[in-house]
Amino acid sequence: MVSKFMSNWGENVKFLRNRWQLSQDSLAKDLQISRSKLNAHENGHTINPPVEDLLMISEYFKISIDHLLKTNIRNLKDGDLDKLSLRDETYAKGDDLRVLAITVNSENTENVEFVPLKAQAGYRAGYSDPNYIATLPKYTFPNLARGKTYRMFPTQGDSMLPIPEGSDILTSYVQDWTKLKTCSPCIVIFRTGNEFVFKNVTVQKRGNVLLESTNEIYEPYNATASQILEMWQFERYISRDIPQAPTEINELKTILLDMKKQLKLK
């Protein structure tokens, strides 16, 4: 017979995975365990989960082991569930230790590392490893303010027009996210999936983060601080293309989006 604690554990892990819109394969990959092992956790087939698994899953979802074992989380309201989350506000403020690896040149000046698209999958695992950061392409730029750490990321898509698609975004590291002004353009790196997104960021209460595009055809969405690995604030962009005026197609998309919003209100 599965104990009440183990029943809560499995149901909570499955509930949180679904709430974060993760497949078993993607979560197992993030946790570096097999899919069959994760499935055993979720279905109560692991009578005595290893301590390492308890700690790893607790840290991943930012919810204490005690709550994962003793509380049926899926019966909680969203507001109550948010209160269980560990350190969302603390994490957003940078009060928790965040390790930022850097490289310097022969004059002991920090380099600007470039994270190409093909390196983004490895960045999430190696962002705090100086050896990994040392493998990234490095650049120097004139007229950069002192006292900041800079990094450059390529963009995809047209969600931040008029910045041209395919631009390289020069950014500075943000330690305390709560000090960002409303709608600050940032590169946001999520802990899971392959998402490095360029959005206007507004950090709200309890560590909630609103992400918005300048292109109105893309709807805003929310994330929690614990879902985000790093934020890098926009400094300037590099592009071969000259920004273009809105095209008729984009204007038509905007009109259709407005119509869609109006229909939802009715």
C-alpha positions as CSV (number, residue, x, y, z in Angstrom):
1,M,0.0,0.0,0.0
2,V,1.2,3.5,-0.9
3,S,1.5,5.7,2.2
4,K,-0.3,9.0,2.3
5,F,3.0,10.8,2.2
6,M,4.1,8.9,-0.9
7,S,0.7,9.4,-2.5
8,N,1.0,13.2,-2.0
9,W,4.6,13.1,-3.3
10,G,3.7,11.5,-6.6
11,E,0.6,13.5,-7.2
12,N,2.4,16.7,-6.4
13,V,5.3,16.1,-8.7
14,K,2.9,15.2,-11.5
15,F,0.7,18.3,-10.8
16,L,3.7,20.7,-10.7
17,R,5.1,19.2,-13.9
18,N,1.8,19.8,-15.7
19,R,1.4,23.2,-14.2
20,W,4.8,24.2,-15.6
21,Q,3.7,22.6,-19.0
22,L,6.5,20.1,-19.0
23,S,6.5,16.6,-20.6
24,Q,8.0,13.7,-18.6
25,D,10.8,13.6,-21.1
26,S,11.7,17.3,-20.6
27,L,11.5,17.2,-16.8
28,A,13.5,14.0,-16.6
29,K,16.2,15.6,-18.8
30,D,16.3,18.7,-16.6
31,L,16.6,16.6,-13.5
32,Q,19.1,14.3,-15.2
33,I,17.1,11.2,-14.3
34,S,15.5,8.6,-16.6
35,R,11.9,9.0,-17.7
36,S,11.0,5.7,-16.1
37,K,12.3,6.8,-12.8
38,L,10.3,10.1,-13.0
39,N,7.2,8.0,-14.0
40,A,7.7,5.8,-10.9
41,H,7.8,8.9,-8.7
42,E,4.6,10.3,-10.2
43,N,2.7,7.0,-9.9
44,G,3.7,6.1,-6.4
45,H,5.9,3.2,-7.4
46,T,8.9,4.5,-5.4
47,I,8.2,3.6,-1.8
48,N,11.3,5.3,-0.4
49,P,12.5,8.0,-2.8
50,P,16.3,8.7,-2.5
51,V,17.1,11.8,-0.5
52,E,18.9,13.1,-3.6
53,D,15.7,12.9,-5.6
54,L,13.7,14.7,-2.8
55,L,16.2,17.5,-2.7
56,M,16.5,17.8,-6.4
57,I,12.8,18.0,-7.1
58,S,12.2,20.4,-4.2
59,E,14.9,22.7,-5.5
60,Y,13.7,22.5,-9.0
61,F,10.1,23.5,-8.2
62,K,11.1,25.8,-5.3
63,I,8.8,24.1,-2.9
64,S,9.9,22.5,0.4
65,I,10.2,18.7,0.8
66,D,7.8,18.9,3.8
67,H,5.1,20.4,1.6
68,L,5.7,18.0,-1.2
69,L,5.2,15.1,1.1
70,K,2.5,16.4,3.5
71,T,0.3,18.8,1.4
72,N,-2.0,17.9,-1.4
73,I,-0.9,20.8,-3.6
74,R,-3.4,20.4,-6.4
75,N,-6.2,21.2,-4.0
76,L,-4.7,24.6,-3.2
77,K,-5.8,27.9,-4.8
78,D,-3.2,29.6,-7.0
79,G,-2.6,32.3,-4.4
80,D,-1.9,29.7,-1.7
81,L,0.3,27.7,-4.0
82,D,2.4,30.8,-4.8
83,K,2.9,31.3,-1.0
84,L,4.5,27.8,-0.8
85,S,7.0,28.6,-3.4
86,L,10.5,29.1,-1.9
87,R,12.3,32.4,-2.3
88,D,10.6,33.7,-5.4
89,E,10.8,37.3,-4.0
90,T,14.2,36.6,-2.5
91,Y,15.5,35.1,-5.7
92,A,14.2,38.0,-7.8
93,K,16.1,40.4,-5.5
94,G,19.3,38.5,-6.0
95,D,19.5,37.8,-2.3
96,D,20.2,34.1,-3.0
97,L,23.7,33.4,-4.3
98,R,23.9,33.5,-8.0
99,V,27.2,32.4,-9.5
100,L,28.2,34.5,-12.5
101,A,31.2,33.2,-14.4
102,I,33.3,35.7,-16.4
103,T,36.5,35.8,-18.5
104,V,39.0,38.6,-18.7
105,N,41.6,39.7,-21.3
106,S,45.3,40.3,-20.9
107,E,44.6,43.7,-19.3
108,N,42.3,42.1,-16.7
109,T,39.3,43.7,-18.3
110,E,36.1,41.6,-18.6
111,N,35.3,40.3,-22.0
112,V,31.9,40.4,-23.7
113,E,31.0,36.8,-24.3
114,F,28.7,35.9,-27.2
115,V,26.2,33.1,-26.8
116,P,25.4,31.8,-30.3
117,L,22.2,29.9,-31.0
118,K,24.0,26.6,-31.2
119,A,25.5,27.1,-27.7
120,Q,22.3,28.0,-25.9
121,A,21.4,24.4,-25.0
122,G,24.8,24.1,-23.2
123,Y,24.6,27.5,-21.7
124,R,21.9,26.5,-19.2
125,A,24.1,23.8,-17.8
126,G,27.4,25.7,-18.0
127,Y,26.5,29.3,-17.2
128,S,28.2,29.2,-13.8
129,D,31.2,27.2,-15.0
130,P,34.2,29.4,-15.9
131,N,35.6,26.6,-18.1
132,Y,32.4,26.6,-20.2
133,I,32.2,30.4,-20.4
134,A,35.8,30.5,-21.6
135,T,34.8,28.4,-24.7
136,L,32.4,31.1,-25.9
137,P,33.4,33.7,-28.5
138,K,34.7,36.9,-26.9
139,Y,34.5,40.6,-28.0
140,T,35.3,44.0,-26.8
141,F,33.2,47.2,-27.4
142,P,34.0,50.9,-27.0
143,N,32.2,53.2,-24.6
144,L,30.7,50.6,-22.3
145,A,29.9,51.8,-18.8
146,R,32.3,50.4,-16.1
147,G,31.1,48.2,-13.3
148,K,28.8,46.0,-15.4
149,T,29.2,42.5,-16.8
150,Y,28.1,42.3,-20.5
151,R,27.0,39.4,-22.7
152,M,25.7,39.3,-26.2
153,F,22.8,37.1,-27.5
154,P,21.3,36.6,-31.0
155,T,17.6,37.1,-31.4
156,Q,15.1,35.2,-33.4
157,G,11.6,36.2,-34.6
158,D,10.0,39.6,-34.9
159,S,8.5,40.0,-31.4
160,M,10.6,43.1,-30.6
161,L,10.1,45.2,-33.6
162,P,11.4,47.7,-34.7
163,I,14.7,45.9,-33.7
164,P,15.3,43.8,-36.8
165,E,14.9,40.0,-36.7
166,G,18.3,38.3,-36.3
167,S,20.0,41.2,-34.5
168,D,22.6,40.6,-31.8
169,I,21.6,42.1,-28.5
170,L,24.3,43.5,-26.2
171,T,23.2,43.2,-22.6
172,S,24.3,43.8,-19.0
173,Y,23.8,41.4,-16.2
174,V,20.9,42.1,-13.8
175,Q,21.5,40.9,-10.2
176,D,18.4,42.4,-8.6
177,W,15.5,42.0,-10.9
178,T,13.2,44.1,-8.7
179,K,15.2,47.2,-9.6
180,L,14.3,46.9,-13.2
181,K,11.9,49.6,-14.4
182,T,8.6,48.7,-15.8
183,C,8.8,47.3,-19.3
184,S,12.6,47.0,-19.3
185,P,13.8,45.2,-22.4
186,C,15.8,42.1,-21.4
187,I,17.1,38.8,-22.6
188,V,15.3,36.3,-20.3
189,I,16.8,32.8,-19.9
190,F,14.5,30.2,-18.6
191,R,15.6,27.2,-16.5
192,T,13.8,24.7,-18.7
193,G,13.1,24.2,-22.4
194,N,15.2,26.0,-25.0
195,E,13.8,29.5,-24.4
196,F,16.1,32.5,-24.5
197,V,13.5,35.3,-25.1
198,F,13.9,39.0,-25.7
199,K,11.0,40.7,-24.0
200,N,9.9,43.8,-22.1
201,V,10.1,42.7,-18.5
202,T,8.0,43.9,-15.5
203,V,8.7,42.3,-12.1
204,Q,5.5,42.2,-10.1
205,K,4.7,41.3,-6.5
206,R,5.8,37.9,-5.0
207,G,8.4,37.5,-7.8
208,N,5.9,37.2,-10.6
209,V,7.3,38.4,-14.0
210,L,5.3,39.9,-16.9
211,L,6.8,39.4,-20.3
212,E,5.6,41.6,-23.2
213,S,6.6,42.1,-26.8
214,T,6.7,45.4,-28.6
215,N,5.0,43.7,-31.6
216,E,1.3,43.7,-30.7
217,I,0.6,40.4,-32.5
218,Y,2.3,38.6,-29.7
219,E,0.3,38.4,-26.4
220,P,2.0,39.0,-23.1
221,Y,2.5,36.1,-20.6
222,N,3.6,35.6,-17.0
223,A,6.4,33.5,-15.4
224,T,7.6,33.1,-11.8
225,A,11.1,34.1,-10.7
226,S,11.9,30.5,-9.9
227,Q,11.3,29.6,-13.6
228,I,14.0,32.0,-14.7
229,L,17.7,31.4,-14.6
230,E,19.1,34.8,-15.6
231,M,18.1,38.2,-16.9
232,W,20.3,40.5,-19.0
233,Q,19.2,44.1,-19.7
234,F,19.3,45.6,-23.1
235,E,22.1,48.0,-23.8
236,R,22.3,48.2,-27.6
237,Y,21.8,46.0,-30.7
238,I,23.9,45.2,-33.7
239,S,22.3,44.5,-37.1
240,R,23.0,44.6,-40.8
241,D,19.5,45.7,-41.4
242,I,18.0,49.2,-41.1
243,P,14.8,49.2,-39.1
244,Q,11.8,49.3,-41.4
245,A,8.5,51.0,-41.0
246,P,5.5,48.7,-40.1
247,T,4.5,46.7,-43.2
248,E,0.9,46.3,-44.4
249,I,1.1,42.6,-43.3
250,N,2.0,43.5,-39.8
251,E,-0.7,46.2,-39.7
252,L,-3.2,43.6,-40.8
253,K,-2.0,41.2,-38.1
254,T,-2.4,43.9,-35.5
255,I,-6.0,44.5,-36.7
256,L,-6.8,40.8,-36.6
257,L,-5.4,40.6,-33.0
258,D,-7.5,43.5,-31.9
259,M,-10.6,41.8,-33.4
260,K,-9.7,38.6,-31.5
261,K,-9.3,40.5,-28.2
262,Q,-12.7,42.2,-28.8
263,L,-14.4,38.9,-29.4
264,K,-12.9,37.5,-26.2
265,L,-14.5,40.4,-24.3
266,K,-18.0,39.7,-25.6
